Amino acid sequence: MLEGRPNASGPAGELLETGLFRSGLKINHLRLVLAIDDHRRISAAADSLGISQPAASRMLAEIEAIAKAPICERVARGVELTSYGEALARRARTIFLELREAAREINELKTGSGGSVSLGSVTGPALNLAVPAIRQVSTAYPGIEINVQIDNSNVLTRELLAARHDFIIGRIPDDLNPRLFNLIEMGFEEVCLIVREGHPLLEKASVSADDLPGYDWVFQPPGTLLRRAVEDSFGSAGVRLPATVINTSSTILTLSIVRNTNAIAPVALDVARLVAGNGTEAGEIKILRTGFPIRIKPYGLITAEGRALPPSAKLLYDLILKQSRA
């Protein structure tokens, strides 16, 4: 059982690739490994867990049989973990940390005293799906902290992969492997063109693609899905692309440029309706009546493959999904 330390040629990655939990590894096994790492003696580890030394020895034998590798070895003053045991202990500490965090967050949700969620969303669904769901969560659980980033899907999916968001509402870009994500499609985001009040094109009953290239445009950055959808609309109509383009992902900057110039900008229809009011400063923005569609692929709720949502994030996720199906 207590064999010598193996060669340290990368055993850490091998240990947990063998389906240990499927092979019978239990939480108590992990507790024993951590106790041995802490106390360096089987008897002291057993005492700390409230079990007998023979029971600890039998449990250690079970762990080594499941892992098919020696977990610890005898040294002058007791035992120490092998490279295999160190790998298991390192992952075990992470597992117990996550379990403690889950227990803390569940308790906070029950008492309404805390929890946090990080959400990313493209603009339209943020307005008509995320905002109502956030309002419900904040009312029911006022202690939850909710962080929201509004950006394009290219940025948001990479932020999700970097674990900066729990989940996002958007689309998977064509240059990313869809197997990295879990997607539940929720709907289509309508796109329209906005201009300032008094813009020459507002005099037309219906604007065609031929009317558009002569004006400046405010676009999302190159390669973004909305930008490509508008460019595809130009291509389908056989119309050249605008010569003067300002690239920005900022909705505020887009609106400011449109208000103060003759520039045209494609935005989500929900955004346009929000800012194109009457009798207020927001009414300086108007929606163009166009005779051609701007099609963009469906958006959905996106999570990272293999990454479970914490309780507070799952609560908001479920509310947004329910809102989309209402």
N, C-alpha and C positions, 0 to 999 in steps of 0.2 A: 504493500500500500504506500509506504513512505519511501518512494524511490528517489534516485538522484535527480538533480536539476537537468533538464534537457538542454540541448543547444539552443541559444537565444536567436535563432534565425527566423524570427517573425511568428512565434506561436500565438501572439495576442489575437490576430485576426482570424485564426483558425477555430478558436475555441467556441465562439458563439455562432459560427456558421454551420454547426452540426445539429441544429434543431434541439437544443438542450431541454427546453421546456416541453417540447413534444415527446422527448425521451424520458420524462418523469422528474426533471429538476423542479424543486419546490422552493417557495419563499424561505422556509426554515433552513434549507440547504445553504441559501445565500447568507442568511444570518450567521450560520456557523462559520462560513468562509471569512466573513468580516470579523467575527469574534477571534478567530485564529490569527488573523492579520493584526488585530489590536493587542492581543495578550501574548502571543508567541508561545503558548503552552496549551495543549489539548485540555488539561484539567482546568486551567483558568478560563478557557473559552467555554467549557461545559458549565462551570459555575455561573458565569455571567448570563447564560441562557436558561439556567435553572434545570439542567438535565445532568445525568450521571456521566462520568467519563466513558464508560463502556458504550452508552447510548451515543455519545459524540463520536466515538471511534467508528461505530457502525454507520452513522450518518456520513462520516467522511468517506468510508469505503463505498457507500452508495453514490456519492458525488463523483468519485474517481471512476466508478464503473459507468456512469452516465456520460461523463466527459471523455472517457477512454484516454485519460491522461493523468499523471500524478499531480496532485493539487498542492501538497506540501512535503517537506523533507526534514529529517532530523539534523539539528546543528548542536553545538556544544551546550547551549543553555535552553534547549527546547526544540521548537520547530519554526520554520519560516516557509512562506509560500514559494512555490516554483514560479517560473514565468507563466505557466498555465494558470496557476492560482492567482497570481497578480492580475492577469487579464480578467479573470472572473470577478475578483474583488473590485476592480475598477468599474466594471459594468454594473456590479451589484450596488455600489454606492450611488450610481446614477439612477438606477431603478428605484431605490428607496427614497432618494431625493424627489423624484417625480411623484411617487406615491404620497409623500408628505405634502407636496404642493397641491396634489389633487384633493387630499383630505381637507387642507386649509381652504381651498377655493370652494369646495362643496359646502363647508361650514359657513363661509362668507355669503354664499348664495342663499343658504337657508335663513340666515339672520339678516340679510340685506346690508351687510357691512362692508362689502368689498368685492374684489375680483377685477380682472382687466381683460379687454378684448382689443385686438389690433386688426382693423379692417381696411382693405383697399378697394376702391371702386372707380369705374368709369363714371362720367358725370350724370348721364340720364338716369340709370338705375339707382344712383346714390340719392337722387331727389324723390323718385316715386316708390322705391322699395326700402332702401336703408334708413331714410329719415323716419318713416312711420314705425319701423321695427325698433330703432334706437329710442324713439319716444316711449314705446311700450316697455322696453327693458329698463329705461331710466326711471319710469314711474313705479314699476314693480320692485326694482332693486336699485334704490338711489345711491348705494355705495359703489356700484360698478363703474370703473373708469373705462371709457370707450375712446379709442384713438382711431381716427379716420384719415386716410390719404386719398385724395382725388387725383387721378392721373390717367394716362393712357395704358392700355393693356400690356404693351411692350415693357413698360417700367414696372407695372404691378406684378406681372408674373415672375419677373426676376427678383423682386422684393420678397415674394412668397417663397421662392426657392431658397432664398437666403435666410428664411425663418424670421423675417421682420414683420410678417403678417400671419394671423391665424388662418384667414381665408380672404378671398377677393371676389368681387363681382366684375366680370369682364370676359375677355376672349383669349384663347390660347394662340399666340402668334405662330405663323407658319414656320418660323426658324427654330422653334423649340419642340422637343420630343413630347408628343401628347401623353406618352406613358408616364411622364413625370408628374402628372396631375390626375385628379378626379374631377369631372365636370358634370354638373346637372344643368342642362339648358333650361332657360326660363322665359326667353322671349326675344323679340327684335326691338332694337332701338331705332326709332324713326329719326332721320336726319333732315335738316332744312338749311336754307341759306338765309343769313341775316345781313341787313344793311342799316344805315342811319335813316332817321326820318328825313324826308325830302330827297332821298336818293333818286337819280333819274330813272332807274329801272322800276321804281314803284308805280310809275305811270302806265306800265304795261299790264294788261289783263293777265298775261301768262308769259313768263320769261323762258326763252329757249336757251340751249347750251351755246348757240351762236352769239348770244348777247353778252356772254360773260368774260371772254378772254381779254377784253379791252380795259378791264379794271384791275386794280391791285387786289391781292388776296391775302388773307391771314389763314395759314394752314397749321395743323399739327406737324411735328417734326417728320422728316422723310422716313418712310417705312412703317409708320403707324397705320392701323387698319382703317381709320376714318379718312386719312389722307389718301390712301390707296383706293378707297371706295369712290371718292370724288374724282380722282384721276381716271379711274376706270369709266366713270360716267362720261367724262370728256372724250375718252378714247372710243367708247361705243357710239357717241354722236358724231365722230369724225372731226372733232374740234381740237385745235391746238391748245396746249396748256398755257395758263397765264404766264406772262413774261416777268412780272414783278410779284414776288411772293415773300411774305414775312412769316418765318417759322417760329412758333411758340406753343408750348403745352399749357400756358396759363390762360384760363378762361377770363380772368380779370383784365389782363393785357389785351386779349382779343377784343373784348367789349369796348375797351377804351379806344383802340385803334379804329374800330368800326364806327364808333360815335363821332370821331373827329376827322374822318376821311371818307372817301368814296369806296373804301375797300369792302370786299365781300368775304364772309367767313362761313364755313359749314360748322354747325353745332348740333347737338342733340335737340330734338324738338321740345323736350321737357325744359331744357335750359332756355330756349328761345321764348317759350310761353311765360316763363318766370320773369324774364327781363323786359318783354315787349308789352308793357302795360299801357294804360291810357291816363293822361292827366298827371303823370309823374315824370321824374327824371328818367326812370327806366323806360318810359314810353318813347325815348329817342331811338330805341332799337325796334326795327320792323322786320317781319318775316316776308321774304320774297315769295310770290306765287310762281312756282316753276311747273313746266310741262314735261319734266323728265324725273325719273326716280333716282335716288341715291341709295343703293342697297349695301348693307353691311351685315356680316354674318351674325347669327344669334349670340347673345351674351348668356352667361350662366354663373352659378356659384362654383368656385374653383378652390379646391384644397390640394395640398401637396400629397402625393402618393405615399402611403406608409406612415403618415403623421396624424395622430389622433388629435381631435380638437379638445382643449380643456373645457370644463363645464360651462363657464361664462360665455366662451366663444360658441359653444354648441347651442346655447340658449338663443343667442342672436342669430346664428345661422338658421336654426329651425323657424324662427319668426319671419326671417326674410323669405325663406322658401314658402312658408304658409301664405305670406303676403302676395307672392308672385302667382300663387295658384287660386287666390280668392277671386 
